[in-house]
């Protein structure tokens, strides 16, 4: 059996396929699995994004304005939800770093500035996460 550390590294390197967005949904393939979640934009989400344990929903704070940032966070939350639930990983210490690594690679494919994205996310985090 693989160690958890090896599993996390492996999941960080897995490639995304067929990433698609609709008006209020995201679908993608990751780790050999098709993933589809509804994207719900809400006021005053604690932090920037989250996901529902029981439904296929990712939640994004409405203060995140750029579509590129919203899509990137929706992808992050979808990956985090999937790996946390499938592999029973700790959300903050294990699933989040995996999701961030995958999100970062995806964002660069979009030719986006990762630093600008991080600044936009940080602004929302400070506004909502510090309440």
N, C-alpha and C positions, 0 to 999 in steps of 0.2 A: 504494500500500500504506500502511496506517495505521501510524503510529509506535507503538512499544511503550508509550510513556507514554499515548497516546490509547487504546490497547487496554485498558490497566490501568484507566483512569478509566471507560471504557465498561463493563467487567466489574464494577466496584464498584457501578455504578448499576443493573445488571440485576436484575429482579424474580424472586423465587421463586414457584413455583406448585405447588399440590398436594403440600404437605409432609405426609408421613404417617410415623408410627412404629408399629412392631410391637414384640413383646417383645424382639427382638434385631436389628432392622433399621430402616433409614431409607430412604425414597424421596422424590424431589422432581423437579421440572422446573426447569431453570435453563439459560439460554443456548440455549433451543430443544431441549435434550437431556433425556431421562429418565435419572435417576441413581438407582441403588439399591445400597446397601452393607449388609453385615452389620455390626452393632455388637458388638465384642468388648471386654468389661470384663476388665482384667487387673491383677494386683498389680504395683506398682512399675514402671509405664510411665515411661520417662524423660520428664519433663515432665508434661503433662496429657493430651495426645492425639497421635495419629499416624495414619498410614495405610500400607497395604501396597501396594508398587509393582506387584505381580503379581496380586493378588487384589482382589476387591471387598469390602474389609474396612477399617473405621475402628476404631481402638483407643483406649479411654478408660481412664484410671487409676481403680482402684476406690476411691480416697480421695475422689473427687468423688461426693457423696452425693445432692444434690437432683436429682430427675428433670428439672427444668427446665434445670439446668446440664448434665446429661449429654446431653440432647437438643440443646442449643445447641452444645456442643462437637462432637457427632456431625455436626451440620449444617456447622459450621466445617470439620471435617476432610474432609467429603465435597466441599465446594466447593473447598477447597485442593487436594485430590487431582485433581479434575477439571481445574481451570485450569492447574495445574502440568504435568499430563500432556498435555492437549490443545494448549496454547499454548507448551509447553516453557519455562515461566517458572521463575525461581529461586524456590525454596520460601520462604526467609526474607524476601527483599527484595521479591518481586513477588506470589507466590501468597498468602502469609499476610495482607498488608494487604487484598487483595480479599476473602478469606474472612472477615476480621474485620469489614469494612464490611457484608457481606451478613448475617453473624451478628448484628451489632448491630441492624440493622433488623428482623430476625426476632424477636429477643428483645424488642424494644419492642412488637411486635405482640402478644406474649404478655402484655403488661402487666407485664413483669418489671423489676426494678431492675437496670440495667446495672452500676451501681457494686457492688451486692451480688454479682452474678455475677462481676465482675472480682476481688473480694476472695476469693471461694470458689476461683476458678481460681488466683489468686496463692498461696493457702495450699498447694495441691497442687503448684504449680510449685516453691515453696521447698522443700517436703518431698522431692519426687522429682527435680526438675531440678538441684538443687544437689549431688546425690550424686556 
